[in-house]
Amino acid sequence: MRVAVVGAGLAGAALAWRLTRRGAQVEIFAPRGPYGQDATNASGGLVRGFEPDPLDARRAAWSLAELRADPVLRAWAGYRELPSVYALPPDADPGAAQRAVDAVDEVIPGSARLRQITGPAELPALPGLAVGTLAVQERYAGYISPGRLRSALLAAALAGGARLLPEPVTGVDPAPAVRVAGGAEHRCDALVVATGPWTPPLLARWGLPGQGLRTRQIQYTLGRAEPPGLGAFVDDSSGLYGRVVGAGLLLLGLPTRHWQVVPGGIAVDTALAREVVVRAGERLGLADWPGAHARTVASADCYAGEGGLRLRRLLPDTAVHTFTGGSGGAAKTVLTAAHDAAAELCPRAAHGTRA
Ligand SMILES: Cc1cc2nc3c(=O)[nH]c(=O)nc-3n(C[C@H](O)[C@H](O)[C@H](O)COP(=O)(O)OP(=O)(O)OC[C@H]3O[C@@H](n4cnc5c(N)ncnc54)[C@H](O)[C@@H]3O)c2cc1C
């Protein structure tokens, strides 16, 4: 089975690695040189099991469980454990939240628990949470270096027989075939476009269905602070999220309102960066974050209407797909998503291979 994977971000690299382990012949098309600020290099790398949607939670929990259980993957990803708190919005449905916690618990027993905040002393690192807020605490969560994991997965895929073609793809053909600069065509049995935030503009340029995928800016600021007891957190009532980074640094961000941005050339939204400073004061009680030498990172990811990162058939009755839609969270789910996508593309692992 010959599979062409277009793009070598975390999604493309993980898929290529899974496919080579199933015995597929994989060609990876990725422009030569540094990847720049693609989503993978810019990513905050926070990984946890809990997501408000129980299906997403199950996929994130399986990914995290595989990562924690495998010393090789842990080293490749530079995994560090950090407890996580997810504070739900005031209108959250406690039943749905409990179902998502149960989904995590099935996979990583004893890690996640749902509680209602009864006073500020309960979670002193998050003093701005209102009494009555539902919060999910996870003992086994943490962060990875998505860029490092991508490089290791790519190297493992190449060691497993995959070929890297250092050319940007200029078109795809339902045959299926990949077209590269200069017009050369590479035929294959299945083709997967895994170009992250570049996917929506590429599909539009190639006259292919957009699948409801959209590119959205993501940005966060790194500044100086190390609040005691704070690990990783999401506060859905204010939108603020973040984690301690180590070396006295704290990463904080808010969701952006910028959709359909052009990846590769994204400007920092300075008004949003200022809003993050205000929220840091209100929600975390930080008066002097980010301090001198603060740095704001602005990049983008591909958002899907639903389902996050997964394989989506692009054209009916053809073997042309996308594998994107990380929606700002695919570092959490990529191992499971790539496993499922590889199994769908290549259902029968070749004899003697480890899927
Ligand atoms: C700022 C930021 C913070 C994030 N933080 C977190 C987090 O804390 N936790 C979490 O779980 N997730 C996080 N994410 C999300 C996660 O990192 C992404 O979902 C994931 O990295 C997406 O990987 P990808 O391979 O789909 O895209 P990318 O990493 O963008 O890779 C796409 C690749 O396609 C290549 N490409 C483009 N055009 C072509 C072409 N024509 N031919 C060939 N190749 C092409 C590009 O060079 C690029 O390398 C964050 C994302 C961002 C942007």
Ligand as a Chemical Component Dictionary entry (heavy atoms), coordinates in Angstrom:
data_LIG
# 
_chem_comp.id                   LIG 
_chem_comp.type                 NON-POLYMER 
_chem_comp.pdbx_formal_charge   0 
_chem_comp.three_letter_code    LIG 
# 
loop_
_chem_comp_atom.comp_id 
_chem_comp_atom.atom_id 
_chem_comp_atom.alt_atom_id 
_chem_comp_atom.type_symbol 
_chem_comp_atom.charge 
_chem_comp_atom.model_Cartn_x 
_chem_comp_atom.model_Cartn_y 
_chem_comp_atom.model_Cartn_z 
_chem_comp_atom.pdbx_ordinal 
LIG C1  C1  C 0 0.085  28.721 19.442 1  
LIG C2  C2  C 0 -0.445 27.319 19.572 2  
LIG C3  C3  C 0 -0.511 26.715 20.821 3  
LIG C4  C4  C 0 -1.009 25.413 20.930 4  
LIG N1  N1  N 0 -1.022 24.813 22.167 5  
LIG C5  C5  C 0 -1.482 23.553 22.288 6  
LIG C6  C6  C 0 -1.483 22.903 23.547 7  
LIG O1  O1  O 0 -1.046 23.465 24.563 8  
LIG N2  N2  N 0 -1.947 21.619 23.608 9  
LIG C7  C7  C 0 -2.445 20.978 22.507 10 
LIG O2  O2  O 0 -2.888 19.832 22.616 11 
LIG N3  N3  N 0 -2.428 21.556 21.291 12 
LIG C8  C8  C 0 -1.964 22.815 21.158 13 
LIG N4  N4  N 0 -1.952 23.419 19.936 14 
LIG C9  C9  C 0 -2.470 22.650 18.793 15 
LIG C10 C10 C 0 -1.466 21.674 18.192 16 
LIG O3  O3  O 0 -0.153 22.094 18.410 17 
LIG C11 C11 C 0 -1.783 21.573 16.702 18 
LIG O4  O4  O 0 -3.129 21.101 16.579 19 
LIG C12 C12 C 0 -0.852 20.615 15.945 20 
LIG O5  O5  O 0 0.499  20.944 16.167 21 
LIG C13 C13 C 0 -1.196 20.706 14.463 22 
LIG O6  O6  O 0 -0.260 19.969 13.723 23 
LIG P1  P1  P 0 -0.435 19.857 12.155 24 
LIG O7  O7  O 0 0.557  18.889 11.685 25 
LIG O8  O8  O 0 -1.877 19.641 11.838 26 
LIG O9  O9  O 0 -0.109 21.355 11.601 27 
LIG P2  P2  P 0 1.322  22.086 11.416 28 
LIG O10 O10 O 0 2.203  21.842 12.569 29 
LIG O11 O11 O 0 1.030  23.520 11.088 30 
LIG O12 O12 O 0 1.969  21.380 10.156 31 
LIG C14 C14 C 0 1.520  21.587 8.850  32 
LIG C15 C15 C 0 2.731  21.428 7.940  33 
LIG O13 O13 O 0 2.290  21.458 6.585  34 
LIG C16 C16 C 0 3.341  22.033 5.837  35 
LIG N5  N5  N 0 2.830  22.507 4.548  36 
LIG C17 C17 C 0 2.086  23.606 4.294  37 
LIG N6  N6  N 0 1.826  23.701 2.984  38 
LIG C18 C18 C 0 2.408  22.637 2.378  39 
LIG C19 C19 C 0 2.477  22.177 1.015  40 
LIG N7  N7  N 0 1.901  22.830 0.005  41 
LIG N8  N8  N 0 3.164  21.032 0.756  42 
LIG C20 C20 C 0 3.766  20.330 1.770  43 
LIG N9  N9  N 0 3.722  20.737 3.060  44 
LIG C21 C21 C 0 3.049  21.867 3.360  45 
LIG C22 C22 C 0 3.876  23.163 6.706  46 
LIG O14 O14 O 0 5.224  23.461 6.364  47 
LIG C23 C23 C 0 3.751  22.563 8.109  48 
LIG O15 O15 O 0 4.978  22.034 8.575  49 
LIG C24 C24 C 0 -1.458 24.715 19.778 50 
LIG C25 C25 C 0 -1.382 25.312 18.520 51 
LIG C26 C26 C 0 -0.886 26.594 18.404 52 
LIG C27 C27 C 0 -0.811 27.232 17.045 53 
# 
loop_
_chem_comp_bond.comp_id 
_chem_comp_bond.atom_id_1 
_chem_comp_bond.atom_id_2 
_chem_comp_bond.value_order 
_chem_comp_bond.pdbx_ordinal 
LIG C1  C2  SING 1  
LIG C2  C3  SING 2  
LIG C2  C26 DOUB 3  
LIG C3  C4  DOUB 4  
LIG C4  N1  SING 5  
LIG C4  C24 SING 6  
LIG N1  C5  DOUB 7  
LIG C5  C6  SING 8  
LIG C5  C8  SING 9  
LIG C6  O1  DOUB 10 
LIG C6  N2  SING 11 
LIG N2  C7  SING 12 
LIG C7  O2  DOUB 13 
LIG C7  N3  SING 14 
LIG N3  C8  DOUB 15 
LIG C8  N4  SING 16 
LIG N4  C9  SING 17 
LIG N4  C24 SING 18 
LIG C9  C10 SING 19 
LIG C10 O3  SING 20 
LIG C10 C11 SING 21 
LIG C11 O4  SING 22 
LIG C11 C12 SING 23 
LIG C12 O5  SING 24 
LIG C12 C13 SING 25 
LIG C13 O6  SING 26 
LIG O6  P1  SING 27 
LIG P1  O7  DOUB 28 
LIG P1  O8  SING 29 
LIG P1  O9  SING 30 
LIG O9  P2  SING 31 
LIG P2  O10 DOUB 32 
LIG P2  O11 SING 33 
LIG P2  O12 SING 34 
LIG O12 C14 SING 35 
LIG C14 C15 SING 36 
LIG C15 O13 SING 37 
LIG C15 C23 SING 38 
LIG O13 C16 SING 39 
LIG C16 N5  SING 40 
LIG C16 C22 SING 41 
LIG N5  C17 SING 42 
LIG N5  C21 SING 43 
LIG C17 N6  DOUB 44 
LIG N6  C18 SING 45 
LIG C18 C19 SING 46 
LIG C18 C21 DOUB 47 
LIG C19 N7  SING 48 
LIG C19 N8  DOUB 49 
LIG N8  C20 SING 50 
LIG C20 N9  DOUB 51 
LIG N9  C21 SING 52 
LIG C22 O14 SING 53 
LIG C22 C23 SING 54 
LIG C23 O15 SING 55 
LIG C24 C25 DOUB 56 
LIG C25 C26 SING 57 
LIG C26 C27 SING 58 
# 
